[in-house]
C-alpha cells in the first residue's frame, strides 16, 4: 500500500555548535522521525516506523533539505521557495527505540537561523521537525506499519511535533468527532398560495400568530396586494 507521509516530531534539548570552516550553525541530536506518529489516519490507525525501516531509509534523509513550515497536506509536492530553505539534515545518524536522530545544519545567513538555534537550546518544545515523504505500509491492528520509505521531499521545521515531543514530526490538530449523517428530508407539498384573508385561517395555528410569523404569511399573498387589507384586519381580530 503506497502512502503519503507527512509526519512531525518535536525537538529535544540540543547541543548547538558552529562549523569552523563554513560557519554553519549545527544543531546536534535532532529527532527527525519518531517510532510512532501522534496523528490519526482516516481509518483510525497511526503510522508506526519500525527500527529496521528507519535504518534502511537513512540514505534518503542524508542531505535532505529543511524548509520553514510544512506545505499544505492537499499539495505536499508543491515547489518550495528559496527563502523557505533553512538548511539541511546531516549525519551522523543515531537510530534508537524511540526514534531516529541526526544533525540540523542551518545556513547562518538565513534571517531566522539564530532564532532557531536559540529555541533549540532554550525552548526545544516550541520547535518540531516534519518529514514530507512517501512510503509503503500495511495495516496491522491499530497501527499502519511503514515498511519502506521510498522518497523524501524534505524535512520541515514546524511548531508542533507528532512523533516526538519538541525539535527533535509535527502534530496536526485533533480531528473533530465525525458528524452524524444528515438524513435528506422528503420533499413536502409546495406552499399553499394564500389569496384571501380566509385562506389564512386554514394555515394559522398558535405558533404562527406572532408578529414575525404574521409578516411571513402576509408576504405569501399572491400577488402581494391580494386582499392585504382583509388579512391585516383578520390579524387584528386574533
N, C-alpha and C positions, 0 to 999 in steps of 0.2 A: 504494500500500500504506500503510494507516494504521498508525502506530507509537506506542507509549507510550515516551516518552523520559525516562530517569532517569540523566542524565549528571552526572559530577562533575569538578571541576577544582581545582587547587591554587593557593595564593596566592604571588605573587612579592613580594619586599620592597616595601613600600608607604609612601607618604607619608601621615601622619595629621595632620589639622587639625581645628579646631573652627569651626563656623559662628558668626560673631559675633552673629547675631540670635537664632537658636533654641538655640544651644548644642549642636547635634547634632554627634556625632563623625563625621568624614568620612574614610573610608579610600579614597584615590585610587588608580586604576590596578589594580583587582582584576580578575582574569581570570575571567569568569563562564561562558565557553564556549570550549572549545578546538577546534582544527581536526579532531582525531581522538580517539575515545574509547579508553581502555585496556581497557574492558570488552568481553568477547566475547558476542555474541548466541548464541542457541540453535543457529543454523545455522553458527556458526563465523566469522561476519563481524563487523566492527567498524563502528560508526556513524562516518561522516565528515560534517563540516559545512563545505561549500564557502563561500568568502568571500561569494558572491552570496546564499546562504541566510542567512548571519549578518547581512548588511547589511539584507536585506528584513525580518528579524524584529525589528529594533531596537525598533520601536514597542511590541512585546509585552513587552519587558523593562523599558522605562521605567516606573519606579514599582512594579515587581514586589515583592511582599512577600518579606522574607528571614526565614526561621524557623530556629530551632535544630534541628539534626538532620533527617534525611530520614524521611519516612513509610515504612512497610513497603512493599516492592515489590508485595506482594499486595494492597495497598489504597492506592495513591498519591493517591486523591481524598478521603481521609478529612479531616474538618474539623479544622483545627489550633486549638489553644488560644491564648487571648490571651497567656498568659505565655510562649508559644513564639516570639512575634514579636519579632525583634531590631531590625528596621529595614526599609529599602527600597533597591532598586537605582536609581541615578540616573545621568543623563548628566553630562558629555559622554561619548560613546561613541567608542571607537577600535578599528577593525577591522583586524587585521594578518594576516599569513600564518599565524601560529601560533595565533591565536585572537582573541576579542573582549574588550575591556576597558571598564570603567565605574567608577563610584564606589559604595562601600557606605556608606550613611548610617545610622548607628546611633542609636537612642534613648538619650540619655545617662543616662536614669533606669533603664534596664534593669540588673539586678544584674550581668550579665556584660559589659556594654558596655566597661568599662575593661580587662577581661582580654582581650577580643578585640582591642582596639586595641593592647595591649602585644604580643600574639603577632604581630599583623600587621607590627609594626616589628622585633621581635626574634627571632621564631621562625615565619616565614611558612610554612615547610614543614609545620607542625603543623595548619594550617587548610586548608580547601578549600571551594569553592562547588559546589553540586549543583543543576542545574536540573531541575525537575519539570514536564515539558511533554508535549505531544502534537504529532505531525508526520506528514508523508508522505515516503516514500522508495522507493528501488528498489535492488535488489542488482546490483552491478557488480563481478565478480571476487570478491575477498575483502572488499570494502567494501560497506556499506549507505549509499548516498548520501542524506542527508536533504535533500530538495529544497524542503521547506517546513515551517516551524514554525507550527502552526495555533493553539496555545493554550499559555499559560504559567501554571501554577498558582502557582508560587513559585520562588525561588532560595534554597536552604537552605545553612546553614553546617554543614559536616561536618569530620571529622578527616583525611580522606584523599581526594585528588583523583584523577580518572580521565582527563580530557582535558588537565589541566595538572599540574605538579608543585609544589604548595604552595597559599596562599589565592587563590590567584589562579587541576569535575565531580567526584564522589567515586568512588573505586575500590571496587568490591565485591570480596570475597575471591575468589581464583582458583578457578575451577570445578575440582572434582576430576575425575580421569580417569574416563571412562564405565565403568561396571561391565559385565563380560561378562554376557550374558543367562543367567539360571539356567534350565536345562532342567528341565521338570517330570518328576518321577520317575513311572514307570509303577507303578500300584498293584500290590503283591505280594499273595500269598495271605495270608489272615488268620493271626495267630499260632496255632500249634497249641496245643490245650488239653492241659496236662500233668496227668494224673490220678494216675499211679503213678510209683514210682522207675524202673521200666523205661522209661517214656516219656522220662525224662531222658537215657538212654543214646543215644537217637536224635538228640538235639539238641546233645549235648556235643561240643565239639572243643577243641583246645588253648587257643583264645582265650577260652573260656567257663569255664575251670577256676579262674580267680582268684576270691578270696573275694567281691568285689563282683558278679562275674558270677553266682556261685552264688546269691547273695541275690536277684538279679533273677529267676533261674529258679524259685527256691523260691516267690517271690511269685506266679508264674503257675500254681501248683497250683490247680485248680478243683474244689471250693471250697478255700480256703486250707488247711484241715485234712486234705485228702485225702492219705493216705499220707505225711504230713510226716516221720514217723519213718523210713519206708523211704528217703525222699530224703536225709535227713541221714546215714543210715547209708551210703548209696551214695557220698556225697561223701567220707566218712571213708576209704573204700577207694581213692579216686583218688590 
